Structures are given as structure tokens and as C-alpha cells.
Amino acid sequence: MKKTYDLKSERKKRKLPSILSEEDFIKVLKVTKLKHHKLAFKLGFFCGLRISEITNLKKNDFDRSRRLIFVRQGKGKKDRYVPYPLKFIKQSEIDNLIPINCGVRALEIAFKRRILKVLKREDIHFHSLRHSFATNLLSKGSPITDVQLWLGHSRLSTTTIYLHASPDSALQRYEEIW
């Protein structure tokens, strides 16, 4: 008796990432009481850092003169630099709250509680801050190669998912045409 195998390859389903608008993120920050939680959330949203990268930060990872954070051994054991906005992340926060005195799971829980309290959304997780960072940069006109660099993606194709996550700018160009 011969064995037969069905080798039909099924396409991998890719869901669009869940993202937060800047307005919704500010709402979440307003209800966040603990300063180290607030800083961790800001590092995710404004710098695109992964939660493990945030918990591993040291004071000397911040280059004040260039306003860059040195991310040591991120995913894939890769080093990279990411910018941080002085408008939202104050030097005093870095001086007083880095290293973040909180574990990964505690940050995930704290963030999820704030999201449920303020936005009542089940689809948003801590990693959504990173997705929001990329999507917001692209929607504001940042070149995709810059976003790729800040996220630490080796392949541009990995970054292109964020082009589909927020079709607002494409819709605006479409409406301008017609």
C-alpha cells in the first residue's frame, strides 16, 4: 500500500498589527501613575523599543549630545541606535528612572490594565507600542528605510507591514486625486 501526502502549501495568514494613535496614547499616559511605567510606555511608543530592550537599558546607553539610545543585543543579538524625542522624554526621567525598576511581565500587565481602563480594547498589547511607532512615523512621511533602521530590521520586507497598517495617508492622497 502506497502512502500519499497532501503537500498543498497553505499561505501563512498575516494579520495587520494593532496600533494606537498619538491621541489615544496620551490618554493612556494620563492615567498612568507610576513614573517608571510612564517612561517605559514612552520608550515603546516614541522610540519603538521592545519591552526586553526597555528593561535592559542603562544610563550610559543614552547619548545626550546626539539624542540616541544605544540598544545592546536586541532581537537577533543585534546592536542599534534609536533616537529619543526630548519633547516627550526628559533628561530628568532618564537620570532618575533608568534602569527601569520593573520586570517584563509587570510592565505588560500594567500596560494592559491602562489600555482596558481607558480605551476598552483587547487587541492592544505592549508590543503594539512598537507597531504604533513604526506606523506613526510612516504616516507622517518618514522614509521606510529610516523606520527599518530604527526598528533594527535586516530586511525591508519586514518593515513593509507597517505601510498597510495605517492607510490614512494613502486615503488622503487618493481623495486629493479625485
MDTraj code that builds the backbone (N, CA, C; nanometers):
import mdtraj as md
import numpy as np

residues = "MET LYS LYS THR TYR ASP LEU LYS SER GLU ARG LYS LYS ARG LYS LEU PRO SER ILE LEU SER GLU GLU ASP PHE ILE LYS VAL LEU LYS VAL THR LYS LEU LYS HIS HIS LYS LEU ALA PHE LYS LEU GLY PHE PHE CYS GLY LEU ARG ILE SER GLU ILE THR ASN LEU LYS LYS ASN ASP PHE ASP ARG SER ARG ARG LEU ILE PHE VAL ARG GLN GLY LYS GLY LYS LYS ASP ARG TYR VAL PRO TYR PRO LEU LYS PHE ILE LYS GLN SER GLU ILE ASP ASN LEU ILE PRO ILE ASN CYS GLY VAL ARG ALA LEU GLU ILE ALA PHE LYS ARG ARG ILE LEU LYS VAL LEU LYS ARG GLU ASP ILE HIS PHE HIS SER LEU ARG HIS SER PHE ALA THR ASN LEU LEU SER LYS GLY SER PRO ILE THR ASP VAL GLN LEU TRP LEU GLY HIS SER ARG LEU SER THR THR THR ILE TYR LEU HIS ALA SER PRO ASP SER ALA LEU GLN ARG TYR GLU GLU ILE TRP".split()
xyz = np.array([
    [0.0847, -0.1183, 0.0000],
    [0.0000, 0.0000, 0.0000],
    [0.0888, 0.1241, 0.0000],
    [0.0625, 0.2139, -0.0950],
    [0.1402, 0.3373, -0.1069],
    [0.0839, 0.4449, -0.0154],
    [0.1773, 0.5169, 0.0459],
    [0.1339, 0.6322, 0.1261],
    [0.1320, 0.7552, 0.0374],
    [0.0312, 0.8362, 0.0531],
    [0.0259, 0.9629, -0.0203],
    [0.0225, 1.0770, 0.0795],
    [0.0829, 1.1837, 0.0385],
    [0.0877, 1.3017, 0.1241],
    [0.0294, 1.4205, 0.0500],
    [-0.0483, 1.4946, 0.1196],
    [-0.1030, 1.6173, 0.0619],
    [-0.0038, 1.7298, 0.0919],
    [0.0625, 1.7755, -0.0100],
    [0.1677, 1.8758, 0.0096],
    [0.1231, 2.0162, -0.0267],
    [-0.0050, 2.0392, -0.0269],
    [-0.0535, 2.1741, -0.0556],
    [0.0033, 2.2696, 0.0491],
    [0.0646, 2.3724, 0.0004],
    [0.1188, 2.4700, 0.0959],
    [0.0139, 2.5758, 0.1233],
    [-0.0076, 2.5951, 0.2475],
    [-0.1043, 2.6942, 0.2881],
    [-0.0331, 2.8250, 0.3128],
    [-0.0863, 2.9322, 0.2642],
    [-0.0262, 3.0623, 0.2870],
    [-0.0349, 3.0986, 0.4344],
    [0.0710, 3.1553, 0.4823],
    [0.0722, 3.1998, 0.6217],
    [-0.0173, 3.3233, 0.6331],
    [-0.1096, 3.3174, 0.7270],
    [-0.2006, 3.4292, 0.7468],
    [-0.1285, 3.5396, 0.8222],
    [-0.1367, 3.6602, 0.7702],
    [-0.0714, 3.7736, 0.8363],
    [-0.1767, 3.8766, 0.8731],
    [-0.1894, 3.8985, 1.0007],
    [-0.2835, 3.9988, 1.0484],
    [-0.2115, 4.1326, 1.0559],
    [-0.2843, 4.2386, 1.0308],
    [-0.2264, 4.3714, 1.0460],
    [-0.2048, 4.3983, 1.1945],
    [-0.0955, 4.4664, 1.2282],
    [-0.0708, 4.4943, 1.3696],
    [-0.1715, 4.5944, 1.4265],
    [-0.2035, 4.5768, 1.5532],
    [-0.2911, 4.6713, 1.6230],
    [-0.2066, 4.7910, 1.6650],
    [-0.2600, 4.9091, 1.6410],
    [-0.1825, 5.0297, 1.6715],
    [-0.2647, 5.1300, 1.7526],
    [-0.1926, 5.2234, 1.8136],
    [-0.2527, 5.3327, 1.8896],
    [-0.2232, 5.4644, 1.8191],
    [-0.3195, 5.5525, 1.8185],
    [-0.2943, 5.6881, 1.7695],
    [-0.2209, 5.7639, 1.8798],
    [-0.1617, 5.8756, 1.8425],
    [-0.0929, 5.9580, 1.9419],
    [-0.1912, 6.0069, 2.0487],
    [-0.3116, 6.0401, 2.0068],
    [-0.4141, 6.0888, 2.0998],
    [-0.4513, 5.9819, 2.2026],
    [-0.4703, 5.8596, 2.1551],
    [-0.5042, 5.7503, 2.2464],
    [-0.3886, 5.7198, 2.3411],
    [-0.2665, 5.7272, 2.2892],
    [-0.1506, 5.7016, 2.3745],
    [-0.1413, 5.8060, 2.4858],
    [-0.1675, 5.9314, 2.4542],
    [-0.1646, 6.0384, 2.5549],
    [-0.2705, 6.0120, 2.6618],
    [-0.3867, 5.9619, 2.6229],
    [-0.4916, 5.9265, 2.7194],
    [-0.4415, 5.8200, 2.8166],
    [-0.3700, 5.7214, 2.7626],
    [-0.3153, 5.6135, 2.8461],
    [-0.2126, 5.6707, 2.9438],
    [-0.1266, 5.7585, 2.8952],
    [-0.0241, 5.8190, 2.9826],
    [-0.0873, 5.8970, 3.0972],
    [-0.1984, 5.9650, 3.0693],
    [-0.2633, 6.0475, 3.1715],
    [-0.3141, 5.9659, 3.2898],
    [-0.3494, 5.8397, 3.2670],
    [-0.3992, 5.7563, 3.3772],
    [-0.2894, 5.6682, 3.4378],
    [-0.1670, 5.6836, 3.3879],
    [-0.0549, 5.6039, 3.4392],
    [0.0108, 5.6803, 3.5530],
    [0.0039, 5.6257, 3.6730],
    [0.0533, 5.6946, 3.7924],
    [0.2034, 5.6764, 3.8144],
    [0.2525, 5.5532, 3.8013],
    [0.3925, 5.5257, 3.8317],
    [0.4840, 5.5805, 3.7229],
    [0.5838, 5.6574, 3.7654],
    [0.6725, 5.7250, 3.6705],
    [0.7525, 5.6283, 3.5851],
    [0.7965, 5.5157, 3.6443],
    [0.8762, 5.4224, 3.5638],
    [0.7890, 5.3504, 3.4604],
    [0.6613, 5.3297, 3.4896],
    [0.5705, 5.2732, 3.3885],
    [0.5526, 5.3740, 3.2749],
    [0.5299, 5.4975, 3.3124],
    [0.5097, 5.6020, 3.2129],
    [0.6302, 5.6135, 3.1194],
    [0.7506, 5.6121, 3.1752],
    [0.8713, 5.6210, 3.0932],
    [0.8844, 5.4974, 3.0034],
    [0.8570, 5.3803, 3.0559],
    [0.8657, 5.2574, 2.9755],
    [0.7679, 5.2637, 2.8581],
    [0.6459, 5.3100, 2.8835],
    [0.5468, 5.3216, 2.7766],
    [0.5949, 5.4209, 2.6704],
    [0.6516, 5.5334, 2.7142],
    [0.7013, 5.6342, 2.6197],
    [0.8174, 5.5799, 2.5363],
    [0.9045, 5.5018, 2.5959],
    [1.0167, 5.4430, 2.5215],
    [0.9664, 5.3447, 2.4156],
    [0.8571, 5.2769, 2.4438],
    [0.7976, 5.1880, 2.3442],
    [0.7329, 5.2646, 2.2310],
    [0.6558, 5.3677, 2.2643],
    [0.5784, 5.4420, 2.1645],
    [0.6633, 5.5397, 2.0824],
    [0.7512, 5.6138, 2.1478],
    [0.8281, 5.7177, 2.0778],
    [0.9633, 5.6699, 2.0249],
    [1.0091, 5.5515, 2.0686],
    [1.1401, 5.5011, 2.0255],
    [1.1312, 5.3642, 1.9595],
    [1.0176, 5.2986, 1.9691],
    [0.9993, 5.1693, 1.9056],
    [1.0759, 5.0563, 1.9727],
    [1.1050, 5.0720, 2.1017],
    [1.1815, 4.9693, 2.1723],
    [1.0923, 4.8525, 2.2127],
    [1.1496, 4.7344, 2.2081],
    [1.0825, 4.6157, 2.2590],
    [1.0865, 4.6202, 2.4122],
    [0.9950, 4.5505, 2.4748],
    [0.9852, 4.5530, 2.6201],
    [1.1146, 4.5034, 2.6858],
    [1.1760, 4.3995, 2.6310],
    [1.3016, 4.3483, 2.6881],
    [1.4149, 4.4488, 2.6717],
    [1.4125, 4.5238, 2.5623],
    [1.5145, 4.6274, 2.5408],
    [1.4996, 4.7397, 2.6432],
    [1.3772, 4.7712, 2.6776],
    [1.3500, 4.8764, 2.7764],
    [1.4006, 4.8342, 2.9137],
    [1.3702, 4.7103, 2.9518],
    [1.4102, 4.6653, 3.0860],
    [1.5611, 4.6450, 3.0978],
    [1.6312, 4.6353, 2.9855],
    [1.7766, 4.6175, 2.9881],
    [1.8555, 4.7473, 2.9747],
    [1.7872, 4.8610, 2.9596],
    [1.8572, 4.9883, 2.9406],
    [1.9363, 5.0308, 3.0641],
    [2.0497, 5.0915, 3.0388],
    [2.1345, 5.1504, 3.1440],
    [2.1516, 5.2987, 3.1122],
    [2.1854, 5.3765, 3.2127],
    [2.2024, 5.5212, 3.1923],
    [2.3028, 5.5527, 3.0814],
    [2.4127, 5.4754, 3.0766],
    [2.5155, 5.5065, 2.9768],
    [2.4762, 5.4642, 2.8347],
    [2.3571, 5.4060, 2.8160],
    [2.3069, 5.3750, 2.6825],
    [2.2480, 5.4992, 2.6144],
    [2.2308, 5.6061, 2.6897],
    [2.1731, 5.7296, 2.6366],
    [2.2848, 5.8264, 2.6001],
    [2.2903, 5.8631, 2.4727],
    [2.3873, 5.9608, 2.4242],
    [2.3166, 6.0964, 2.4202],
    [2.3412, 6.1764, 2.5232],
    [2.2699, 6.3048, 2.5368],
    [2.2963, 6.3998, 2.4215],
    [2.4209, 6.4061, 2.3765],
    [2.4558, 6.5043, 2.2734],
    [2.3885, 6.4733, 2.1391],
    [2.3761, 6.3457, 2.1052],
    [2.3134, 6.3087, 1.9775],
    [2.1673, 6.2673, 1.9937],
    [2.1175, 6.2601, 2.1179],
    [1.9806, 6.2178, 2.1486],
    [1.9508, 6.0798, 2.0913],
    [2.0446, 5.9867, 2.1147],
    [2.0293, 5.8495, 2.0679],
    [2.0398, 5.7530, 2.1842],
    [1.9681, 5.6429, 2.1721],
    [1.9764, 5.5338, 2.2685],
    [2.0502, 5.4196, 2.1998],
    [2.1496, 5.3673, 2.2686],
    [2.2210, 5.2506, 2.2167],
    [2.1519, 5.1260, 2.2694],
    [2.0937, 5.0491, 2.1803],
    [2.0249, 4.9255, 2.2168],
    [2.1245, 4.8116, 2.1990],
    [2.1610, 4.7517, 2.3113],
    [2.2603, 4.6438, 2.3092],
    [2.1929, 4.5085, 2.2927],
    [2.2406, 4.4368, 2.1948],
    [2.1982, 4.2984, 2.1771],
    [2.0458, 4.2830, 2.1788],
    [1.9792, 4.3563, 2.0913],
    [1.8346, 4.3417, 2.0775],
    [1.8021, 4.2076, 2.0147],
    [1.6841, 4.1951, 1.9592],
    [1.6433, 4.0686, 1.8975],
    [1.7444, 4.0314, 1.7883],
    [1.7805, 3.9053, 1.7835],
    [1.8799, 3.8600, 1.6869],
    [2.0216, 3.8984, 1.7266],
    [2.0391, 3.9356, 1.8536],
    [2.1711, 3.9746, 1.9073],
    [2.2325, 4.0906, 1.8281],
    [2.1449, 4.1832, 1.7816],
    [2.1928, 4.2971, 1.7032],
    [2.1930, 4.4234, 1.7879],
    [2.2977, 4.5022, 1.7714],
    [2.3050, 4.6344, 1.8326],
    [2.2473, 4.7358, 1.7341],
    [2.1891, 4.8438, 1.7870],
    [2.1407, 4.9521, 1.7009],
    [2.1257, 5.0787, 1.7832],
    [2.1130, 5.1899, 1.7147],
    [2.0824, 5.3179, 1.7779],
    [1.9413, 5.3579, 1.7405],
    [1.8700, 5.4170, 1.8360],
    [1.7379, 5.4739, 1.8078],
    [1.7322, 5.6140, 1.8680],
    [1.6616, 5.7051, 1.8024],
    [1.6503, 5.8410, 1.8562],
    [1.5475, 5.8466, 1.9691],
    [1.5608, 5.9486, 2.0528],
    [1.4554, 5.9728, 2.1516],
    [1.4220, 6.1219, 2.1523],
    [1.2923, 6.1540, 2.1563],
    [1.2491, 6.2935, 2.1471],
    [1.2533, 6.3632, 2.2839],
    [1.3306, 6.4696, 2.2918],
    [1.3381, 6.5464, 2.4172],
    [1.2047, 6.6115, 2.4515],
    [1.1204, 6.6274, 2.3537],
    [0.9880, 6.6857, 2.3771],
    [0.9048, 6.5959, 2.4697],
    [0.9260, 6.4641, 2.4602],
    [0.8443, 6.3701, 2.5370],
    [0.9215, 6.2942, 2.6443],
    [1.0519, 6.2780, 2.6246],
    [1.1330, 6.2045, 2.7216],
    [1.2378, 6.2994, 2.7773],
    [1.2174, 6.3394, 2.9009],
    [1.3035, 6.4393, 2.9652],
    [1.4305, 6.3749, 3.0204],
    [1.5360, 6.4531, 3.0224],
    [1.6635, 6.4060, 3.0751],
    [1.6508, 6.3660, 3.2220],
    [1.5680, 6.4384, 3.2968],
    [1.5487, 6.4055, 3.4379],
    [1.4855, 6.2668, 3.4552],
    [1.3969, 6.2276, 3.3623],
    [1.3380, 6.0932, 3.3676],
    [1.4466, 5.9873, 3.3473],
    [1.5342, 6.0115, 3.2523],
    [1.6426, 5.9174, 3.2241],
    [1.7338, 5.9068, 3.3457],
    [1.7707, 6.0221, 3.4013],
    [1.8614, 6.0247, 3.5165],
    [1.8023, 5.9546, 3.6387],
    [1.6721, 5.9724, 3.6609],
    [1.6090, 5.9211, 3.7824],
    [1.5437, 5.7830, 3.7698],
    [1.5078, 5.7423, 3.6474],
    [1.4272, 5.6217, 3.6330],
    [1.4940, 5.5074, 3.5551],
    [1.6101, 5.5335, 3.4988],
    [1.6840, 5.4287, 3.4271],
    [1.7926, 5.3778, 3.5198],
    [1.8099, 5.2497, 3.5375],
    [1.7346, 5.1414, 3.4750],
    [1.5917, 5.1326, 3.5288],
    [1.5014, 5.0890, 3.4429],
    [1.3602, 5.0730, 3.4800],
    [1.3525, 4.9649, 3.5877],
    [1.2952, 5.0010, 3.7002],
    [1.2868, 4.9085, 3.8124],
    [1.1576, 4.8269, 3.8031],
    [1.1497, 4.7469, 3.6959],
    [1.0271, 4.6713, 3.6718],
    [1.0597, 4.5586, 3.5747],
    [0.9973, 4.4452, 3.5934],
    [1.0199, 4.3326, 3.5035],
    [0.9287, 4.3375, 3.3828],
    [0.9595, 4.2533, 3.2867],
    [0.8835, 4.2472, 3.1619],
    [0.7363, 4.2181, 3.1887],
    [0.7079, 4.1153, 3.2650],
    [0.5681, 4.0762, 3.2886],
    [0.4909, 4.1852, 3.3635],
    [0.5552, 4.2489, 3.4592],
    [0.4886, 4.3570, 3.5338],
    [0.4527, 4.4734, 3.4409],
    [0.5418, 4.5058, 3.3476],
    [0.5128, 4.6130, 3.2511],
    [0.3983, 4.5740, 3.1580],
    [0.3985, 4.4489, 3.1137],
    [0.2901, 4.4014, 3.0267],
    [0.1550, 4.4131, 3.0968],
    [0.1502, 4.3718, 3.2216],
    [0.0254, 4.3765, 3.2981],
    [-0.0178, 4.5211, 3.3218],
    [0.0765, 4.6054, 3.3616],
    [0.0448, 4.7461, 3.3878],
    [-0.0098, 4.8137, 3.2622],
    [0.0532, 4.7874, 3.1485],
    [0.0077, 4.8485, 3.0239],
    [-0.1313, 4.7984, 2.9864],
    [-0.1510, 4.6688, 2.9943],
    [-0.2799, 4.6095, 2.9572],
    [-0.3933, 4.6657, 3.0433],
    [-0.3669, 4.6848, 3.1726],
    [-0.4692, 4.7415, 3.2618],
    [-0.5067, 4.8834, 3.2196],
    [-0.4081, 4.9629, 3.1818],
    [-0.4358, 5.1014, 3.1396],
    [-0.5156, 5.1034, 3.0095],
    [-0.4792, 5.0149, 2.9178],
    [-0.5490, 5.0075, 2.7884],
    [-0.6950, 4.9687, 2.8087],
    [-0.7185, 4.8698, 2.8921],
    [-0.8558, 4.8263, 2.9172],
    [-0.9352, 4.9343, 2.9891],
    [-0.8703, 5.0047, 3.0812],
    [-0.9384, 5.1091, 3.1576],
    [-0.9776, 5.2276, 3.0683],
    [-0.8849, 5.2717, 2.9860],
    [-0.9069, 5.3946, 2.9088],
    [-0.9731, 5.3690, 2.7739],
    [-0.9226, 5.2702, 2.6996],
    [-0.9689, 5.2505, 2.5625],
    [-1.0631, 5.1314, 2.5455],
    [-1.0681, 5.0439, 2.6472],
    [-1.1532, 4.9249, 2.6419],
    [-1.1231, 4.8401, 2.5178],
    [-0.9934, 4.8267, 2.4864],
    [-0.9516, 4.7495, 2.3687],
    [-0.8717, 4.6272, 2.4123],
    [-0.9149, 4.5111, 2.3658],
    [-0.8482, 4.3843, 2.3973],
    [-0.7305, 4.3568, 2.3029],
    [-0.7302, 4.4212, 2.1863],
    [-0.6320, 4.3893, 2.0827],
    [-0.4977, 4.4611, 2.0998],
    [-0.4864, 4.5494, 2.1975],
    [-0.3635, 4.6268, 2.2179],
    [-0.2801, 4.5636, 2.3288],
    [-0.1524, 4.5427, 2.3001],
    [-0.0557, 4.4863, 2.3947],
    [0.0660, 4.5774, 2.3989],
    [0.1588, 4.5501, 2.4882],
    [0.2775, 4.6349, 2.4994],
    [0.3510, 4.6449, 2.3652],
    [0.3604, 4.5343, 2.2926],
    [0.4317, 4.5358, 2.1640],
    [0.3607, 4.6243, 2.0611],
    [0.2329, 4.6542, 2.0853],
    [0.1594, 4.7454, 1.9966],
    [0.2213, 4.8848, 1.9972],
    [0.2918, 4.9186, 2.1044],
    [0.3610, 5.0481, 2.1085],
    [0.4662, 5.0550, 1.9983],
    [0.5381, 4.9463, 1.9792],
    [0.6397, 4.9394, 1.8736],
    [0.5740, 4.9489, 1.7354],
    [0.4626, 4.8780, 1.7176],
    [0.3888, 4.8865, 1.5914],
    [0.3399, 5.0303, 1.5679],
    [0.2932, 5.0935, 1.6733],
    [0.2430, 5.2308, 1.6625],
    [0.3547, 5.3270, 1.6244],
    [0.4722, 5.3072, 1.6831],
    [0.5896, 5.3882, 1.6500],
    [0.6144, 5.3845, 1.4995],
    [0.6228, 5.2657, 1.4443],
    [0.6538, 5.2500, 1.3018],
    [0.5431, 5.3078, 1.2139],
    [0.4197, 5.2758, 1.2459],
    [0.3076, 5.3220, 1.1649],
    [0.2949, 5.4738, 1.1698],
    [0.3101, 5.5318, 1.2890],
    [0.3000, 5.6773, 1.3008],
    [0.4122, 5.7478, 1.2252],
    [0.5342, 5.6947, 1.2304],
    [0.6446, 5.7552, 1.1542],
    [0.6146, 5.7531, 1.0049],
    [0.5702, 5.6388, 0.9553],
    [0.5413, 5.6279, 0.8120],
    [0.4266, 5.7193, 0.7700],
    [0.3238, 5.7283, 0.8530],
    [0.2090, 5.8120, 0.8172],
    [0.2437, 5.9607, 0.8207],
    [0.3507, 5.9956, 0.8938],
    [0.3941, 6.1356, 0.8988],
    [0.5023, 6.1659, 0.7952],
    [0.5286, 6.0679, 0.7065],
    [0.6185, 6.0929, 0.5945],
    [0.7623, 6.0487, 0.6122],
    [0.7936, 5.9769, 0.7176],
    [0.9303, 5.9293, 0.7376],
    [0.9610, 5.8214, 0.6339],
    [1.0789, 5.8247, 0.5728],
    [1.1134, 5.7217, 0.4745],
    [1.1166, 5.5823, 0.5390],
    [1.0711, 5.4836, 0.4648],
    [1.0639, 5.3475, 0.5190],
    [1.2024, 5.2950, 0.5560],
    [1.3060, 5.3406, 0.4885],
    [1.4416, 5.2946, 0.5218],
    [1.4855, 5.3466, 0.6587],
    [1.4385, 5.4663, 0.6965],
    [1.4669, 5.5177, 0.8311],
    [1.3970, 5.4323, 0.9365],
    [1.2710, 5.4001, 0.9105],
    [1.1933, 5.3180, 1.0037],
    [1.2587, 5.1800, 1.0177],
    [1.3029, 5.1246, 0.9072],
    [1.3732, 4.9962, 0.9095],
    [1.4960, 5.0042, 0.9991],
    [1.5718, 5.1121, 0.9861],
    [1.6921, 5.1326, 1.0668],
    [1.6584, 5.1413, 1.2150],
    [1.5577, 5.2215, 1.2516],
    [1.5215, 5.2400, 1.3926],
    [1.4680, 5.1114, 1.4542],
    [1.3951, 5.0326, 1.3745],
    [1.3390, 4.9076, 1.4265],
    [1.4433, 4.7957, 1.4330],
    [1.5509, 4.8103, 1.3569],
    [1.6551, 4.7082, 1.3562],
    [1.6234, 4.5903, 1.2667],
    [1.5369, 4.6114, 1.1670],
    [1.5042, 4.5044, 1.0734],
    [1.6170, 4.4888, 0.9719],
    [1.6584, 4.3647, 0.9456],
    [1.7622, 4.3444, 0.8442],
    [1.7027, 4.3497, 0.7036],
    [1.5760, 4.3113, 0.6906],
    [1.5124, 4.3125, 0.5588],
    [1.4016, 4.4166, 0.5536],
    [1.3991, 4.4901, 0.4446],
    [1.2977, 4.5928, 0.4254],
    [1.1578, 4.5305, 0.4201],
    [1.1480, 4.4090, 0.3708],
    [1.0173, 4.3433, 0.3598],
    [0.9514, 4.3264, 0.4974],
    [1.0316, 4.3141, 0.6013],
    [0.9764, 4.3022, 0.7370],
    [0.9095, 4.4326, 0.7783],
    [0.9657, 4.5437, 0.7361],
    [0.9146, 4.6760, 0.7737],
    [0.7905, 4.7136, 0.6933],
    [0.7743, 4.6571, 0.5743],
    [0.6640, 4.6994, 0.4874],
    [0.5253, 4.6687, 0.5437],
    [0.5135, 4.5794, 0.6412],
    [0.3825, 4.5518, 0.7016],
    [0.3206, 4.6794, 0.7569],
    [0.4051, 4.7722, 0.7998],
    [0.3546, 4.8963, 0.8587],
    [0.2992, 4.9923, 0.7544],
    [0.3312, 4.9702, 0.6282],
    [0.2718, 5.0509, 0.5218],
    [0.1238, 5.0202, 0.5092],
    [0.0854, 4.8963, 0.5416],
    [-0.0541, 4.8526, 0.5284],
    [-0.1347, 4.8773, 0.6550],
    [-0.0674, 4.8988, 0.7649],
    [-0.1362, 4.9098, 0.8935],
    [-0.2168, 5.0381, 0.9059],
    [-0.1719, 5.1432, 0.8425],
    [-0.2426, 5.2703, 0.8524],
    [-0.2595, 5.3312, 0.7139],
    [-0.3704, 5.3019, 0.6503],
    [-0.3901, 5.3504, 0.5136],
    [-0.4341, 5.4961, 0.5052],
    [-0.4314, 5.5695, 0.6166],
    [-0.4816, 5.7069, 0.6190],
    [-0.4134, 5.7970, 0.5170],
    [-0.2793, 5.7915, 0.5103],
    [-0.2097, 5.8811, 0.4172],
    [-0.2400, 5.8419, 0.2728],
    [-0.2530, 5.7115, 0.2450],
    [-0.2893, 5.6670, 0.1101],
    [-0.4300, 5.7155, 0.0757],
    [-0.5204, 5.7069, 0.1718],
    [-0.6572, 5.7542, 0.1503],
    [-0.6587, 5.9044, 0.1241],
    [-0.5776, 5.9789, 0.1973],
    [-0.5711, 6.1245, 0.1776],
    [-0.5200, 6.1568, 0.0367],
    [-0.4161, 6.0874, -0.0092],
    [-0.3644, 6.1113, -0.1452],
    [-0.4702, 6.0741, -0.2488],
    [-0.5421, 5.9649, -0.2248],
    [-0.6486, 5.9209, -0.3135],
    [-0.7556, 6.0293, -0.3257],
    [-0.7964, 6.0845, -0.2112],
    [-0.9005, 6.1881, -0.2120],
    [-0.8531, 6.3152, -0.2806],
    [-0.7219, 6.3471, -0.2677],
    [-0.6673, 6.4649, -0.3356],
    [-0.6718, 6.4461, -0.4877],
    [-0.6521, 6.3234, -0.5329],
    [-0.6554, 6.2948, -0.6769],
    [-0.7958, 6.3142, -0.7312],
    [-0.8960, 6.2642, -0.6577],
    [-1.0324, 6.2706, -0.7059],
    [-1.1083, 6.3863, -0.6487],
])
top = md.Topology()
chain = top.add_chain()
for i, resn in enumerate(residues, 1):
    res = top.add_residue(resn, chain, resSeq=i)
    for name in ("N", "CA", "C"):
        top.add_atom(name, md.element.get_by_symbol(name[0]), res)
traj = md.Trajectory(xyz[None], top)
